């Protein structure tokens, strides 16, 4: 996202509304970020996406430690399957 100095989704959608860029977003994101000047086009034949979270093995960040169970809880609440795999 940082090609245009974008740091979050709100900035990305703002650039789209200015005609500076285009992107492909999940339907769930489009539903939450309706904005004047932005047109969403449903792409019927896109394959499902997979989100993968990775971090350095030696990380001791409490934020990183909290991210994985929080993401798994959100996925479970939406009926999405989760898998946890440790690799080195």
N, C-alpha and C positions, 0 to 999 in steps of 0.2 A: 504494500500500500504506500510505501514512502517515496515512490517515484515523483509524486506531486507534493510531498511533505505532509501526507495524510497520516493522522495518528489514530483516528477512530471512525466509526461508521457514520456518525453525523457529518463529519467533514467530507467523507466520500460522497454521501448523498447530496451535499451542498455543491460539490464540484459537478456532479451529474446534472443538477438543476441549472447550472451555469453553462452547460454544454461543453465542458472541458474534458470530460471523460465518459466512458461507458463501462459497465461491468455486468457480471452475472451474479445474482444474489438468490439465496433460497426463498421460496414462497413465504416462509414464516417471517423473514426479515422484511420483505416487501410489504407485508400486511402491517407491520409495526412502524414503518417509516414512509407513510404516504406523505407526499409533499407536492405542492403546486410546482409545475415545471418539470416534474419527473413522470415519465410514462413507463409502466412496467408491462412487459410482454411475456406471457407465459410460454415457456419452452417445454413442450410436451415430451420430447424424446431424450431429455437429459437423464443420464444414469444417476442413481442415488450417490450422494457424496458421503465420504467417510472423514470424520475429524480425528486427527491423531495428535496427541499431546506428548511432547518430548522435552526433557530437560537434562542438564549435566548430572551425571551419577553422583557427584560429590556435593550437589546443591543441598544446603541446609535451610533454605528459605521457608519460613512458616507459610507464606503466601502460596508457594509452589506446593507445599505439603497439603494445603487445604483445597487446592484446585481440583485434584483428581477425584476425591469423594464428592465434591460439590457438582462437578460435571457429570459424574455417574448418577447422582441423585436426580439431576434435571433430566437426563436421558431416560431414566427409569420412570419418572413421573409422566413422560410423554410416550411411554410404551416403546422406546427405542432400545435395541439391544446394546449391551456394553461388553467389552472384553478388556481385561487388564493383562498386559504382557510385559514382563521384564526382560530386557535384552542388555547385553554388554558388548 
